[in-house]
């Protein structure tokens, strides 16, 4: 089969690198991949399915809305409600097809690099990057489907039918194989330098730090907490810090990173281990994703005198550009601009904004402006505020006010009609995109950062009986946020895990982790039924997701699409879904 030279623009946007390639010709894979730049070109193509998964707003729904912290009132957000079956798998179909597309490309590139005439020392970093990417795709597949088929060979005409007919393999066994591979290439062979992902010398490619995160998370799922600690150790060395006497402190390590940098608009920040870029100027290409339009307060539409209509866009998008302003739920916020298209937004559940991160909590992450102290329109800004929630915002209420006039300063205005904070706030500007054009926001999505590792280490050390270390890691994120720490006076595993699960909700809010963490902890069903039941605090309205979860607890995982079951000659199946008639 002919392989046309891979167009790498999308891949460049994904990894943030500035590699320059020239299209020379079409060639067979076994004759083309002869040099390091040529192999890097092929590896760039292996990144593209990651964008297809993460940059689609439906994956945010699957990871965050189908859990206990975020909800949506509309019954058309199917993945957020877990409204899927074997015959209608929703976004599960995309995860499956793109996940295995990534696996297939990684396997093909691994084989191409192995048979290339490169020296062993040239092959090693390329093979290691390929192994990390392949493990990344299998990690995504196992946390979304559980047991899945696996193969590490290049697809050919001779083995295509056999590979298509493979049954599920226990996820625990697959994860063990992946961990062994990662351990060999990263910890034993040290084929990639132990440097930050966004170190300039790394060209912003996926490197050893991402591989160590994935290895550690695979170990957490397998309850091999000792191996998780081993995988996370190099990350602590690179992202952490030691004092003058060589002692390591999780608190001091995390204190070196600003809470404000957690905002998605702040790209390639020091704490980030992996981000999905939303914007690239390479070769004049603009690549974006659409999450901010689902997280920003609804934009009002008021006629702006002198605005120019765009008839073509109006016809395609149903948007009259003469109806533009910068009012968002009644508050004029110029930084968000007049061109944004917003949808009916996601909101935090009552469980999150009343119990975990209330408006008066002593927590830097909760808001940019201190709602508890905002009286009479005065501006009280939280130092290093993370902007997780937005009850109010600095802006103008009157469209006739000249915002450039020093005599008309912006004041604090509440999105809710009263200052009682009784209604659900909007998601905060952690997720907003200043100057967004229509629904195409240019933020970077935070996938892995150092705080993720710190919280996993808290659990891993507790499970291994290292209680002093467990409390130190758990309290590190709290200390950075100025939040109340957990006392180390008791050694109760259940109480520790309850506090860890709550702190994970606060620290990692909206970062593609919640649903899968709940599944790994074995509490997804109870959390959704109990905590997402009344999302806005009303006892009269049950959240849509609750009904679907009660109908089939098996929905903690997606079903394998029935089309794939047919293609496998029925070697694949969904017994848990069959049990519930789904």
N, C-alpha and C positions, 0 to 999 in steps of 0.2 A: 504494500500500500504506500503510495506516495505521501510524503510529509512535506507540506508547504512550510517554508521558513516561518517560524512563529512571530507574529506581531507582538511586541513586548510592551506596548504602551500601557495597557491595563495593568500588567504585572509591575511595571515601573511605578505606576501610581500606588500600587499596593505596598511595595517595600520602601518607597521613598528614595530609591537610588537614582543615579543619573548616568547609568550605563548607556553608551552609545553603540548601536549596532547598525551595520549596513546590510541591506538585503542583496545577496549576491545571486542566488539561484535556488531552485527547488532541488532536493536530493533525497535519497533514501536515508533513514536514520543511521544505518550502519556505515554509511559513507560520509555523513555530514559531521557528526560530533567527534572531531579530531583534535580540537584545541580547547583550552580553558574558556576563552570567550564564547565559543560555540556551545559548550556545555552549559555555561551560565545562561545563555539564551534559552535553551531548553528548560532549565530550572525555573526561569522566569514564568514560563507557561504553566508550571505546576502551582503557582500562587493564585492564578485567576479564579478557580472555584471557591477559594476562601472569600473573595469579594462577593461572589454570587450568593453565598450563604449569609454572611454578616451584614452586608450593605443593604439587604432587603429588610424593610421594616417588620415583616412578618416574623423574622427570627427574634427580634426584640420581644415581640408578643409571646413567642414560644418560651423564651427564657425568663421574662420578667412579669408579663401580664398574666400568664397562666400559673400564677403563684399567689402569694398572700400580701404583697406590698403595693401593687399597682392594679388598677382596674379600668375598664371602659364601659360606659353605659350602653353602647350600641350592640345589638345582637348580630352585627355583620362582621365583627372582629373574631372570626371563627377560631383561629389558633389561640387567641387569648382566652377563649371560653373552653378550650379543649373539645370543640365541636368537630371531631374528625372520626372517621371509621376506616376500615380496610379499603372500602370502595371509594371513599372520599377522604384521602389522607391529608388534604390541605398542604401546608408548607412542608409536611413530612416528605412529600414526593420530591421537593427541591433538595432537602437535606440529603436524601438517599442518592439521587442522581448526581448531584454536584460532589457529594462526599466520595462516591465511588469513581467519579471522573477524576478527582484529585488523586485517589489511590492508583488508578490506571496510569495516569501521567507520571507519577512518582516511580512506579515500577518500571515503566518504559525508560525513564531517564537513568534509573539505577543501572539497568542493563546496558544502556548506551555508554555510560561513563566507564563501567567495568571493561567493556570491549574496546574502548578507545586506546590509542597508543600513548596516552599520557603516562608520566612517571607516577609511581605509587604515591609520592608525597604531593603530587598535583591532584591525584584522584581523591585522596583522603578527605579534604574539606568539602569537596563536591558531593561525595557519597554521604558524608555526615549531614549535610544540609538536606539531601534527599530523604534520609532516614527520619529527620525531624519533621519534615513536611508530611511524610506518609503517616507518622505517628499522630500528627495533628489531625489529619482526616479521620483516622480510626478512632481517635479520642472523641471527636464530634459525633461519629456514628454510634459509638457505644453508649454515650451519655444520652442520646436521643432514642435509640432503638433497643438498647440492652445487648443481647446476643446477636451477632451479625456474622455473615460469611467473611472469610479472610483469605487472601492470597498475596504472595509477594513476587509473583513471576510476571514477566512481560506477556501481554495478551497477543496471541498469534492465531492464525487460522486453525492450527492444530489443536490448541487448547481452549479455544473460545467457548465451545459448547460445554466442556467440563467445568470451566470457571462459572459460567452462567447457571449451572445446576448445583452449585455448592449449597449445602444447608447452613443453618446458623452454627456458629462456634461459640461456646461459652465465653462471655466477655472477660471473665476473670483469666482464662487461659490466654486469650488474645492479648490482654493488657500485660501479662507476664512476659510474653514474647517481645512485645514492643519495649518494655522496660529493659530487658536484656540487651536489645539492640542499642538503645540509647546509652545504656551504661558502658557498653563496649566503645562506642564511637566518641562519647563525650568525656567519660570519667577515666577509662583505661587508656584508650588510644590518644585522647585529647586532640582530636583532629581539627577542632575549631578553637580559636582563642577565647579565653574567658574574659570577655569585655562586654560592656553595656551594648544592648541592641542598637542604640542610636549614637554610639561612638562613631565619629566621622570615618575612622579607619575601617569600620564594618560595612560601609556603604548602605547602612540601614537595612541590610538583609536579615532574614531570620537566622539567628546564630545559636551559640551554645546556651545563652540564657533562656531563650524560648524553649529549647530542647529540655533544659533542666526543669522548667516549669511544667511542661507536659509530662515528663517522667515522674515528677513529684505528684502530680494530680492523678496519674494512672495508679500510682502506689496508694494514694488516699482512697480511691475507689476500691482497690483490692484489699483494703485494711492492712496493708503492709507499711505501717507507720514508720518503722525503722528505715525502710528504703526511701520513703518520702523525705526523711531528714537528710539522708545521704544525697539525694538529688538536689535538695534546696540549699545545701551547704555552700556550693560555689556561688549561688546567687547572693547569699549573705556576704560573702567575701567581696563581691563586686559592687553590690548596691548598699551594703552596710558600712559600718565604720567601727574603728576600735579607738579606745582612749590612749593616753600617753603610755600607760602601762601594758598595753596590748589586750586589755579586756574588752569583750564585745557586749554591747547593750542594745537590745531590740528597740528600746525607747529612743536612745540617742541616734540609732541608725535611721529610724523613721522621721525623727524630728528635723532631719536635714532636708526634708521635702515639704513643700508648701501644700496646704489643703486646697488653696485656690487653683493649683495646677491640675487638680482632678477634673476641672471643667473640660468638657469635650472640645471647646474652642481653642484650648491651649495645646498645641501640637508638639509631639516628640519631647515631652517634659522629662526631667531628670529621673523621675520615679518609674517611668513607663518601661515595661519590658516588651510589650507588643501593642501597637496601635494599628487600626485600619484607617489609612489616610482617606480623607474625603475630598482632597483637592490636589491637583498637580498641574503645573504649567509646562511640564516636559513636552516638547514638540507642539506647544500651543494647545494641548489637550486639557479640558477641564473634566474631571471625574468627580462625581458627588454621590452622596447617599441622602436618604429622606427622613431620618429619624426626627430631626428638630421640628418638622411641620406637625408631628404627632404629639409633641411635648410642649409646644408654646401655647399660651393663652390665645383664644380665638381672636382673629383680627377683624375689627369693625370695617365697614365699607361706607365711606362718605365721599361725595363728589368733590374732587379737587379741581378748582378752576384752572383751565389751561392744560390739563393733562391730555396726552395724545393716546388715541385708541390704537391698538394693534389688532386689526381685524383677523389676521391669520391666527394669532394666539387665542383670540376670543372664540373663534370657531372651533379650534382644537381643544382648548382647555375649559371653555365655558366661563371665562373670566373677562369681565369688562375692565380694561385698564384705566378707564376714566373714573372708576370707583376705587380709588386708592387713598390710603392714609396710613398713619403710623399709630393708630389707636388699637390697643390690645386689651380686650375686655374692659373697655372704657378708660384705659390709661394710655396717654400718649408717651410712647417709648421710642424716641428717634433712633437709638442705636440698632433697633430691630428693622428699621426701614419701612418703606411703603410698598415693596414688591413681593413680600412674603405671602405665600399661600399656606394657611393653616387649616387643619382639620379639627373636628370635635376632639379635644385633647384627652390624653390619658390623665388620670388623677390618682393620687395616693389613696390607699384604703384607710379606713378609720383606724385600723390596727397600727398602721405606720405613723400617721400624722398626729394621733392622739396619745399612743402608748410608747412608741419607740423614739419619735423625734417631734415632740410637741413644740408649739411656737415659743414657749418660754424655757425650753431646755438649755442648759449650759453646754452647748455643743456648736463649735464653729462651723460644722458641716451643714447645719440646718438651713441657713439663709444667708443672703448677702446683707440684708438690712434687718436690724433687730426689731422684730414685730412687737415684742413685749414692751419695748421702751419707746415705740413710735407714738407719741401723743402730740396732737395739735399740728400734725404734718411735719414735725421736725425730722431731720435725717440722722439716724444713728446707724452707722455702718459697722458690721462685725469685722474685726480685724482678721484677715485671712479667710473670710467667709467662703464656704464651699458652694452655696447656692443650690442645695438639694431641693428645697421647697420654696414656694413664693406665695405668701399671703398678701404681700404688698410689694410695691416697687417705686423707685424714684422716677417721677415723670410729671406730666402735666394733664390736667383734666379738661382744659379749655383749648379747642383747636384754633381759637383766634389769638392765643398768646404767642408772642414772638420769642421763641426759645433761645434766641441769641441775645436777648435783652437782659443785661445783668440785673435789672430791676424785677425780673420775673423768674426767680430761681425755682427749680423743680422741687416739689415736696414729696413726702411719702404719701402714697395713695393706696388704699386697700382694694384688692380685687373683690373681696366679699362686701356685701352691703353694709355690714356693721363691723365693729372692732372686737366682736365677741369671739372671733376665730372658731365659730361653731360649724361653719361649712368647710368642705374639703378644699384645701389650697390647690393651686396649680403646681405641676412640677416646676422646679426652679431653673435658673439660668445656667445651671450645670449642663443642661441639655439644649439651651437656646443657641441660635446661630445669628449673631449680628450681621445685618445686611444680607440676609438670605434672599435669593432670587427664586420666586415661586416656591416649589417644595424641594429645591435642590440645595441642601446645606453643605457647607464645606468643612464641617467639624471633623475631627478624628475620633473614631470610636475607641474607647479604652477597653482593651480585651484582657491583658495581663499587666499588672503593675506590682511593685514591691509589697504593698499592703496585702494583696491576695496571698502572697507567700507567707507573710508574717502571721496571718490568721490561720492558715493551714498548719504552720509550725506550732501554733498554740495548741491545736487539737492533737497533732502528732505527738508532741512531748507529753501531753496529758495521758494519751493512750499508752505511752511507753512508761508511765509512772514518774516522769520528770516534772514534778509538780511546781517547783520553783521556776523552772524555765517556762512552763505552760502559762503561769500567771504573768510572767514578764512579757511574753509575746502577746497575750490577750490584751494586756493593759497598754501596750505600745500605741495602738491606734486610738485608744481612748485618751491617752495623755496628749497626743498630738492635737486632738479635737477639743481638749479642755473638758472632757466628759468625766463623770464619776467613775473611778476605778473599782475593780472587783477585788475585794479583800482576799488575801491568801490564807486566811485563818481556817478554812475548812477544805477538806479533800474529798468532796462529793462529786463523783463523775457526772451524775444527772444534773446537778445545779450548775456545774461548770459548763456543760454542753448547752444548757438553756441560755446561759449568759452569752456564750460564744455565738450561738445562732442569732441572738438579737443584735450583737455587735456586728456580725457579718452583714445583717440586714442594713444597719446604719452605714457602715463603711463602704460597702460594695453596691449600694442602691443604684439600680439601673445599669449595671455593668455586665450583663449577660451571664449571671451566675446563680440567681436565686432559685429558680425552679429546679435546676440540676443539683444544687446543694441540698435542697429539701428531699429530693429523691435519694441522694446518697445517704443522708441521715435517716431515711426511712420514716419521715414525718410529713411528706408532701400532702397526702390525703387529708390528714387531720388539720394541717395548717390552712389548707384551702377551705375546707368545710367550716372550720371554726373562726378563722380570721378574715376571710374574704367574704363572709356571708352578708354582712351589712357594710358595704364599702364606704358609704358616706355618713355612717353613724345612725341611719334610720332603721328602726326595727321593723318597718313595714315593707321594705324592699330588699329582696334577696338578690345578691349578685348573680349574674347569668352563669358564671363559671360553676357555681356550686351545684346546680342541677345536673350539668353534664358530668361532673366528677362523681357525684353520687350514683349516676346511672352506670358508670363504669370506672372503678378505681384503676383499672388497667391503663387508663389514659396518662399515667405518669410517664409512660413511654409512648412514642408514636408507633402505629402499626406499620409493618412493611407493606407498601402499596400492593394491592391485589394484582396489578399488572406485572409486578416483579415476581409475585408468587407463580403466576402462569408461565412467565418466561423461564422460571427455574424448574419447570416440569413438576411443580408442586413439592419440590424438596424444601421450599421455604413455607412457613405458616405462621399464624398469629394465634396460638392456642388460648392466650388470656382473653383476646378479643372475641374469639369464638365462644368462650364460656359465657360472655355477656351478650351474645347475639349481635355484636357490632362488626 
